[in-house]
Amino acid sequence: MRRGLRPALVVAGFGVSAVFTYLAARNVDLDAFWTALRQSNAWWLLPALAVLALAVFVRALRWRLVFPPRTRPPLPATTRALLVGYLFNNILPLRAGEALRVVVLHEEAGTSRAEALATAVSERVYDVLALLVLLLAASPFLPDVTWLRRAAVLTVVLLVLLVVAFAVLLLYGERPVRFLLRPASRLPGLSEQRVDYAAASIVRGFSALRRPGIAVPAFAVTVASWLLVAASFWLVMQGFDLGVGFGAALLVVVSINLAMIVPSSPAAVGVFEAATLVALRAYGIEDSLALAYAVVLHALNFFPFVVVGLAVLYRHAALRRKTRLVT
Protein backbone atom coordinates (compact mmCIF):
# COMPACT_ATOMS: atom_id res chain seq x y z
CA MET A 1 0.00 0.00 0.00
CA ARG A 2 1.36 3.41 -0.95
CA ARG A 3 2.77 5.58 1.82
CA GLY A 4 0.20 8.35 1.29
CA LEU A 5 -2.77 6.02 0.83
CA ARG A 6 -2.71 4.37 4.25
CA PRO A 7 -3.11 7.60 6.30
CA ALA A 8 -5.87 8.69 3.93
CA LEU A 9 -7.73 5.42 4.53
CA VAL A 10 -7.30 5.81 8.29
CA VAL A 11 -8.71 9.34 8.18
CA ALA A 12 -11.57 8.14 5.97
CA GLY A 13 -12.26 5.32 8.44
CA PHE A 14 -12.58 7.75 11.34
CA GLY A 15 -14.79 9.92 9.17
CA VAL A 16 -17.07 6.95 8.44
CA SER A 17 -17.28 6.19 12.18
CA ALA A 18 -18.13 9.81 12.95
CA VAL A 19 -20.96 9.79 10.40
CA PHE A 20 -22.38 6.50 11.69
CA THR A 21 -22.10 7.67 15.30
CA TYR A 22 -24.14 10.75 14.42
CA LEU A 23 -26.74 8.61 12.62
CA ALA A 24 -26.99 6.29 15.64
CA ALA A 25 -27.32 9.06 18.25
CA ARG A 26 -29.32 11.78 16.51
CA ASN A 27 -32.77 10.57 17.65
CA VAL A 28 -31.71 9.32 21.09
CA ASP A 29 -33.15 10.72 24.31
CA LEU A 30 -30.23 10.69 26.77
CA ASP A 31 -32.47 10.29 29.82
CA ALA A 32 -34.19 7.27 28.28
CA PHE A 33 -30.79 5.90 27.22
CA TRP A 34 -29.34 6.10 30.76
CA THR A 35 -32.55 4.72 32.26
CA ALA A 36 -32.34 1.70 29.94
CA LEU A 37 -28.74 1.10 30.97
CA ARG A 38 -29.54 1.36 34.70
CA GLN A 39 -32.55 -0.94 34.49
CA SER A 40 -30.82 -3.64 32.44
CA ASN A 41 -29.99 -6.98 34.08
CA ALA A 42 -26.20 -7.39 33.85
CA TRP A 43 -26.34 -11.04 34.94
CA TRP A 44 -27.37 -11.99 31.41
CA LEU A 45 -23.91 -10.94 30.27
CA LEU A 46 -22.36 -14.01 31.92
CA PRO A 47 -24.08 -16.66 29.76
CA ALA A 48 -23.74 -14.32 26.76
CA LEU A 49 -19.97 -14.17 27.30
CA ALA A 50 -19.75 -17.95 27.72
CA VAL A 51 -21.60 -18.56 24.43
CA LEU A 52 -19.46 -15.93 22.69
CA ALA A 53 -16.30 -17.68 23.92
CA LEU A 54 -17.62 -20.94 22.48
CA ALA A 55 -18.28 -19.16 19.17
CA VAL A 56 -14.68 -17.93 19.08
CA PHE A 57 -13.41 -21.47 19.67
CA VAL A 58 -15.61 -22.74 16.84
CA ARG A 59 -14.24 -20.01 14.56
CA ALA A 60 -10.68 -21.04 15.45
CA LEU A 61 -11.67 -24.59 14.52
CA ARG A 62 -13.11 -23.29 11.25
CA TRP A 63 -9.84 -21.51 10.42
CA ARG A 64 -7.97 -24.77 10.96
CA LEU A 65 -10.46 -26.65 8.76
CA VAL A 66 -9.98 -24.39 5.72
CA PHE A 67 -6.35 -25.52 5.47
CA PRO A 68 -5.71 -28.69 3.44
CA PRO A 69 -4.97 -31.67 5.74
CA ARG A 70 -1.27 -31.80 4.79
CA THR A 71 -0.53 -28.27 6.05
CA ARG A 72 -3.27 -27.95 8.70
CA PRO A 73 -1.87 -26.20 11.82
CA PRO A 74 -2.70 -27.31 15.39
CA LEU A 75 -5.93 -25.99 16.90
CA PRO A 76 -4.18 -24.24 19.84
CA ALA A 77 -2.04 -22.28 17.36
CA THR A 78 -5.02 -21.13 15.27
CA THR A 79 -6.90 -20.20 18.45
CA ARG A 80 -4.07 -18.04 19.80
CA ALA A 81 -3.43 -16.40 16.43
CA LEU A 82 -7.12 -15.65 16.01
CA LEU A 83 -7.30 -14.03 19.47
CA VAL A 84 -4.32 -11.82 18.65
CA GLY A 85 -6.05 -10.88 15.41
CA TYR A 86 -9.22 -9.89 17.29
CA LEU A 87 -7.12 -7.79 19.68
CA PHE A 88 -5.56 -5.74 16.91
CA ASN A 89 -8.80 -5.45 14.94
CA ASN A 90 -10.22 -3.77 18.05
CA ILE A 91 -7.37 -1.34 18.67
CA LEU A 92 -6.02 -0.61 15.16
CA PRO A 93 -7.78 0.67 12.02
CA LEU A 94 -8.06 -1.03 8.62
CA ARG A 95 -8.58 -4.48 10.22
CA ALA A 96 -4.84 -4.80 10.83
CA GLY A 97 -5.51 -7.89 12.94
CA GLU A 98 -6.13 -9.94 9.80
CA ALA A 99 -2.49 -9.53 8.77
CA LEU A 100 -1.13 -9.91 12.30
CA ARG A 101 -2.91 -13.20 12.94
CA VAL A 102 -1.22 -14.57 9.82
CA VAL A 103 2.16 -13.51 11.22
CA VAL A 104 1.43 -15.05 14.63
CA LEU A 105 0.30 -18.33 13.08
CA HIS A 106 3.50 -18.44 11.03
CA GLU A 107 5.57 -17.92 14.19
CA GLU A 108 3.53 -20.39 16.24
CA ALA A 109 3.21 -23.24 13.75
CA GLY A 110 5.55 -22.44 10.85
CA THR A 111 2.57 -22.06 8.51
CA SER A 112 3.27 -20.36 5.19
CA ARG A 113 2.19 -16.72 5.46
CA ALA A 114 0.90 -16.71 1.87
CA GLU A 115 -1.19 -19.81 2.52
CA ALA A 116 -2.51 -18.46 5.82
CA LEU A 117 -3.46 -15.18 4.15
CA ALA A 118 -5.35 -17.08 1.45
CA THR A 119 -7.24 -19.05 4.10
CA ALA A 120 -8.15 -15.77 5.82
CA VAL A 121 -9.64 -14.54 2.53
CA SER A 122 -11.52 -17.83 2.18
CA GLU A 123 -12.90 -17.32 5.68
CA ARG A 124 -14.28 -13.89 4.80
CA VAL A 125 -16.01 -15.38 1.75
CA TYR A 126 -17.58 -18.09 3.90
CA ASP A 127 -18.61 -15.55 6.54
CA VAL A 128 -20.49 -13.29 4.13
CA LEU A 129 -22.07 -16.23 2.31
CA ALA A 130 -23.15 -17.94 5.56
CA LEU A 131 -24.66 -14.73 6.96
CA LEU A 132 -26.62 -14.10 3.78
CA VAL A 133 -27.82 -17.71 3.59
CA LEU A 134 -28.96 -17.52 7.25
CA LEU A 135 -30.74 -14.24 6.54
CA LEU A 136 -32.55 -15.64 3.53
CA ALA A 137 -33.47 -18.84 5.40
CA ALA A 138 -34.89 -16.82 8.31
CA SER A 139 -36.62 -14.20 6.13
CA PRO A 140 -40.12 -15.82 6.39
CA PHE A 141 -39.92 -15.35 10.17
CA LEU A 142 -38.51 -11.81 10.14
CA PRO A 143 -40.35 -8.47 9.87
CA ASP A 144 -40.34 -6.63 6.56
CA VAL A 145 -36.70 -5.65 5.94
CA THR A 146 -36.22 -3.29 3.01
CA TRP A 147 -32.61 -4.32 2.36
CA LEU A 148 -33.38 -8.06 2.20
CA ARG A 149 -33.72 -7.94 -1.61
CA ARG A 150 -30.28 -6.31 -1.91
CA ALA A 151 -28.90 -9.04 0.36
CA ALA A 152 -30.37 -11.65 -1.96
CA VAL A 153 -28.67 -10.01 -4.95
CA LEU A 154 -25.37 -9.93 -3.04
CA THR A 155 -25.75 -13.64 -2.26
CA VAL A 156 -26.24 -14.48 -5.94
CA VAL A 157 -23.26 -12.31 -6.98
CA LEU A 158 -21.05 -13.94 -4.36
CA LEU A 159 -22.12 -17.43 -5.44
CA VAL A 160 -21.32 -16.60 -9.07
CA LEU A 161 -17.88 -15.29 -8.09
CA LEU A 162 -17.25 -18.45 -6.06
CA VAL A 163 -18.19 -20.65 -9.01
CA VAL A 164 -15.89 -18.67 -11.30
CA ALA A 165 -13.00 -18.84 -8.80
CA PHE A 166 -13.62 -22.57 -8.33
CA ALA A 167 -13.58 -23.16 -12.09
CA VAL A 168 -10.39 -21.12 -12.63
CA LEU A 169 -8.50 -22.89 -9.85
CA LEU A 170 -9.78 -26.29 -10.93
CA LEU A 171 -8.83 -25.80 -14.58
CA TYR A 172 -5.56 -23.91 -14.27
CA GLY A 173 -4.26 -24.57 -10.74
CA GLU A 174 -1.33 -22.31 -9.85
CA ARG A 175 -0.88 -20.73 -13.27
CA PRO A 176 -3.26 -17.71 -12.88
CA VAL A 177 -1.87 -16.89 -9.43
CA ARG A 178 1.71 -17.31 -10.64
CA PHE A 179 0.97 -14.98 -13.57
CA LEU A 180 -0.46 -12.30 -11.26
CA LEU A 181 2.49 -12.54 -8.85
CA ARG A 182 5.25 -12.76 -11.47
CA PRO A 183 5.91 -8.94 -11.54
CA ALA A 184 6.80 -9.17 -7.83
CA SER A 185 9.89 -11.20 -8.76
CA ARG A 186 11.48 -7.97 -9.97
CA LEU A 187 11.44 -6.56 -6.43
CA PRO A 188 14.67 -6.74 -4.38
CA GLY A 189 14.97 -9.95 -2.37
CA LEU A 190 12.20 -11.76 -4.27
CA SER A 191 13.40 -14.39 -6.71
CA GLU A 192 11.24 -16.13 -9.27
CA GLN A 193 11.43 -19.32 -7.20
CA ARG A 194 10.13 -17.55 -4.08
CA VAL A 195 7.26 -16.01 -6.04
CA ASP A 196 6.34 -19.43 -7.47
CA TYR A 197 6.44 -20.91 -3.96
CA ALA A 198 4.12 -18.13 -2.75
CA ALA A 199 1.74 -18.84 -5.64
CA ALA A 200 1.63 -22.54 -4.71
CA SER A 201 0.99 -21.61 -1.05
CA ILE A 202 -1.85 -19.25 -2.00
CA VAL A 203 -3.53 -21.93 -4.12
CA ARG A 204 -3.25 -24.36 -1.19
CA GLY A 205 -4.84 -21.71 1.02
CA PHE A 206 -7.78 -21.51 -1.37
CA SER A 207 -8.44 -25.25 -1.03
CA ALA A 208 -11.61 -24.43 0.89
CA LEU A 209 -13.01 -22.85 -2.28
CA ARG A 210 -12.24 -25.73 -4.61
CA ARG A 211 -12.27 -28.99 -2.60
CA PRO A 212 -15.72 -30.17 -1.42
CA GLY A 213 -14.14 -32.30 1.31
CA ILE A 214 -12.88 -29.08 2.91
CA ALA A 215 -15.64 -26.71 1.78
CA VAL A 216 -18.63 -28.59 3.20
CA PRO A 217 -17.44 -29.02 6.81
CA ALA A 218 -15.88 -25.53 6.81
CA PHE A 219 -19.15 -23.95 5.68
CA ALA A 220 -21.16 -25.98 8.21
CA VAL A 221 -18.87 -24.86 11.04
CA THR A 222 -19.13 -21.27 9.79
CA VAL A 223 -22.93 -21.39 10.01
CA ALA A 224 -22.69 -22.92 13.51
CA SER A 225 -20.33 -20.15 14.65
CA TRP A 226 -22.72 -17.41 13.49
CA LEU A 227 -25.66 -19.11 15.18
CA LEU A 228 -23.66 -19.12 18.42
CA VAL A 229 -22.85 -15.41 18.00
CA ALA A 230 -26.57 -14.75 17.45
CA ALA A 231 -27.37 -16.76 20.60
CA SER A 232 -24.94 -14.56 22.55
CA PHE A 233 -26.60 -11.42 21.16
CA TRP A 234 -30.04 -12.79 22.07
CA LEU A 235 -28.95 -13.43 25.67
CA VAL A 236 -27.91 -9.79 25.97
CA MET A 237 -31.36 -8.86 24.66
CA GLN A 238 -32.89 -10.70 27.60
CA GLY A 239 -31.02 -8.38 29.94
CA PHE A 240 -32.80 -5.41 28.32
CA ASP A 241 -36.18 -7.17 28.13
CA LEU A 242 -36.57 -6.26 24.46
CA GLY A 243 -39.33 -8.82 24.01
CA VAL A 244 -38.03 -10.13 20.67
CA GLY A 245 -37.11 -13.60 19.51
CA PHE A 246 -33.94 -15.23 18.22
CA GLY A 247 -34.62 -13.89 14.72
CA ALA A 248 -34.00 -10.35 15.96
CA ALA A 249 -30.56 -11.35 17.26
CA LEU A 250 -29.76 -13.01 13.93
CA LEU A 251 -30.83 -9.85 12.09
CA VAL A 252 -28.56 -7.76 14.34
CA VAL A 253 -25.62 -10.09 13.63
CA VAL A 254 -26.16 -9.88 9.86
CA SER A 255 -26.68 -6.11 9.91
CA ILE A 256 -23.52 -5.45 11.96
CA ASN A 257 -21.24 -7.70 9.94
CA LEU A 258 -22.44 -6.48 6.56
CA ALA A 259 -21.99 -2.88 7.74
CA MET A 260 -18.47 -3.66 8.96
CA ILE A 261 -17.40 -4.34 5.37
CA VAL A 262 -17.16 -0.54 5.16
CA PRO A 263 -13.71 0.61 6.44
CA SER A 264 -14.04 2.47 9.74
CA SER A 265 -12.18 3.32 12.94
CA PRO A 266 -10.83 0.65 15.31
CA ALA A 267 -13.57 -1.63 16.73
CA ALA A 268 -16.02 -0.18 14.16
CA VAL A 269 -17.16 2.47 16.63
CA GLY A 270 -20.41 4.02 15.43
CA VAL A 271 -20.83 1.50 12.61
CA PHE A 272 -21.59 -1.27 15.14
CA GLU A 273 -24.17 0.87 16.95
CA ALA A 274 -25.86 2.26 13.84
CA ALA A 275 -26.20 -1.20 12.29
CA THR A 276 -27.78 -2.51 15.52
CA LEU A 277 -30.32 0.32 15.51
CA VAL A 278 -31.22 -0.35 11.88
CA ALA A 279 -31.94 -4.01 12.68
CA LEU A 280 -33.97 -3.29 15.82
CA ARG A 281 -36.07 -0.57 14.17
CA ALA A 282 -37.66 -3.37 12.14
CA TYR A 283 -39.11 -4.58 15.47
CA GLY A 284 -40.32 -1.14 16.51
CA ILE A 285 -37.75 -0.79 19.28
CA GLU A 286 -37.19 2.84 20.23
CA ASP A 287 -33.72 4.24 19.40
CA SER A 288 -32.78 5.14 23.00
CA LEU A 289 -33.37 1.57 24.21
CA ALA A 290 -31.75 0.09 21.10
CA LEU A 291 -28.64 2.24 21.54
CA ALA A 292 -28.31 1.21 25.20
CA TYR A 293 -28.42 -2.42 24.08
CA ALA A 294 -25.93 -1.72 21.27
CA VAL A 295 -23.41 -0.04 23.59
CA VAL A 296 -23.47 -2.92 26.08
CA LEU A 297 -23.29 -5.48 23.26
CA HIS A 298 -20.32 -3.64 21.75
CA ALA A 299 -18.56 -3.59 25.13
CA LEU A 300 -19.10 -7.35 25.44
CA ASN A 301 -17.47 -7.78 22.02
CA PHE A 302 -14.58 -5.45 22.81
CA PHE A 303 -13.19 -5.65 26.35
CA PRO A 304 -12.95 -9.47 26.73
CA PHE A 305 -11.14 -9.73 23.37
CA VAL A 306 -8.69 -6.99 24.36
CA VAL A 307 -7.93 -8.56 27.75
CA VAL A 308 -7.57 -12.13 26.46
CA GLY A 309 -5.74 -10.97 23.32
CA LEU A 310 -3.18 -9.05 25.39
CA ALA A 311 -2.58 -12.12 27.58
CA VAL A 312 -2.07 -14.33 24.52
CA LEU A 313 0.19 -11.74 22.89
CA TYR A 314 2.29 -11.46 26.06
CA ARG A 315 2.69 -15.26 26.15
CA HIS A 316 3.59 -15.33 22.47
CA ALA A 317 6.20 -12.57 22.86
CA ALA A 318 7.72 -14.27 25.93
CA LEU A 319 8.07 -17.57 24.05
CA ARG A 320 9.65 -15.78 21.09
CA ARG A 321 12.19 -14.10 23.37
CA LYS A 322 12.97 -17.43 25.03
CA THR A 323 13.46 -19.11 21.64
CA ARG A 324 15.88 -16.39 20.54
CA LEU A 325 17.91 -16.79 23.73
CA VAL A 326 18.15 -20.55 23.27
CA THR A 327 19.22 -20.24 19.64
VENTAPE-V831170 format. One record per helix or strand. SS is the DSSP state (a for helix, b for strand). FROM is the first residue (numbers start at 1). TO is the last residue. Records with the same first field share a line. If there is no record, write none. Layout:
# VENTAPE-V831170
SS: FROM-TO, FROM-TO
This chain:
# VENTAPE-V831170
a: 3-25, 30-39, 44-65, 69-71, 75-91, 97-109, 113-141, 148-172, 175-186, 192-209, 212-240, 246-259, 266-268, 271-281, 287-300, 303-326
